[in-house]
């Protein structure tokens, strides 16, 4: 830089002092992986990541539940010796584990409390036992090996349990209850008999199920709360085939004045025309 006032003197810049040097250290935060042995703050950094992962897993789980509802079998029947009980898929590995000699029979307490409880207790104690600062899984041989063995064991036991179940079905020539129930329900609807109700196969089908007396008047009067959504019975008696038992006049009297403690009178809630409409429709409910 010039020190004289001679205009012809050559000016030389050593470094460009006209530009202020700025500190960018606070603009881009450092990556935590750049500091081996260090970790980010639990609140809010780590906790926020855990919540985000939890939300994704929950949404995925809800999607599976909606897409594949729980199978619905027949009502419980303790006399059905052919029924093969099976737990939900996420308990199949424990179900299979309890079949082995040292987890059942005389060792049932060990199987239930020991083999089933130790893994869950170990997960609870893991943060206190594994206090190393290393985060890379290949530098944590003990924890990584235990986790890998656990995943392989759970996958294997689940597969063995389901494979044994399918072989039992094939050997006995059985169809799972929820599949058989779905097939019978579909056949009943296609035959025009309405929804098939297990245990109530002898109940006649509804006649003129789309009649306003049922779809409007009886629904408005909450008759289905006791007699069932399709009059198959529930808290009250089934009304299918009621026309073979009671006449229209008897039905009008029961609807108007009630019967006993279970059937309330509807004379003040329904008009005479509505009562006659419902009684006329119920009188048509006769067996084929």
C-alpha positions, 0 to 999 in steps of 0.5 A: 500500500502506498505511503507517499503522496506521489500519484505516480507511485505503484500501489500494491495490495497484500491481501484485499484489506478492503473486504471484511472477513466474516465469521460463518461458523454460526451459519451452518451448524456442525454435524454431530458425526464430526465429533466421535464420542459426542452426542446431540442434545436429547431435548429437543433434537433427539426426542423430536426425531423419535417422535417423527419416527413414531408418527410414521410407524403409527400411521403405517400400523393404522393403515394395515389395521384398516386394510386388513381387519381382524378375522372374525370367527364363529362364537366360542364353542368349548365343545368344538375339538377341531378348533385350532387356537392361534394368537395374533401374528405378533405373538406367534414367536412366543406361542411357538416358544412355549411349545418346546420341552423346557418352556412348557409342561413342568417348566411352564413357569420358566417358559412364561416368566423366564423366556418370555420376560427376560427379553423385555426386562433386558430391553428396559435395562439396556440404556443402563447396561450399554453406556458406551459412547460409540454409535456405530453398530459395527463397533458395538459387537455385543449389543449388535450381536444380541439384536441380530440374534433376537431378530433372527430368532423371532423371525424363525419362530414366527415362520415355524409357528405359521408353517405348523398351523397351515400343515395342521389345517391341510392334514385335517382338511379344515378351512379357517373359521374366518374364511369359512364365515366370509364364504357363507356370508357372501353366498347368503347375500348372493342368494338374497337371504341377507347377512348370514348370522352364525348360530341363527341359521334357522331364522327365516330371511327378511321379506321386503327388507327395503320397505320404508316401514323398516328402513325409516319408521323402525329405524327412527324408533330405534327398534333395531337397538333391541331386535338387531340391525337385521331383526336377527335378535339381540337384547330382544327377540328376533322378528324374522318369521314373526308373521307366523306367530302373531297376526297383524292385530296382535302386532298393532296391540303390542306396538301400541301398548307394549308387552312386559318390561322389555317392550315399551309402548310406542303409541305416543311416539308413533302415529296410528298410521306408522304403527299400522305400517310397521304391523303390516310389514311385520305380518309379512315376515313369514318363513318360506 
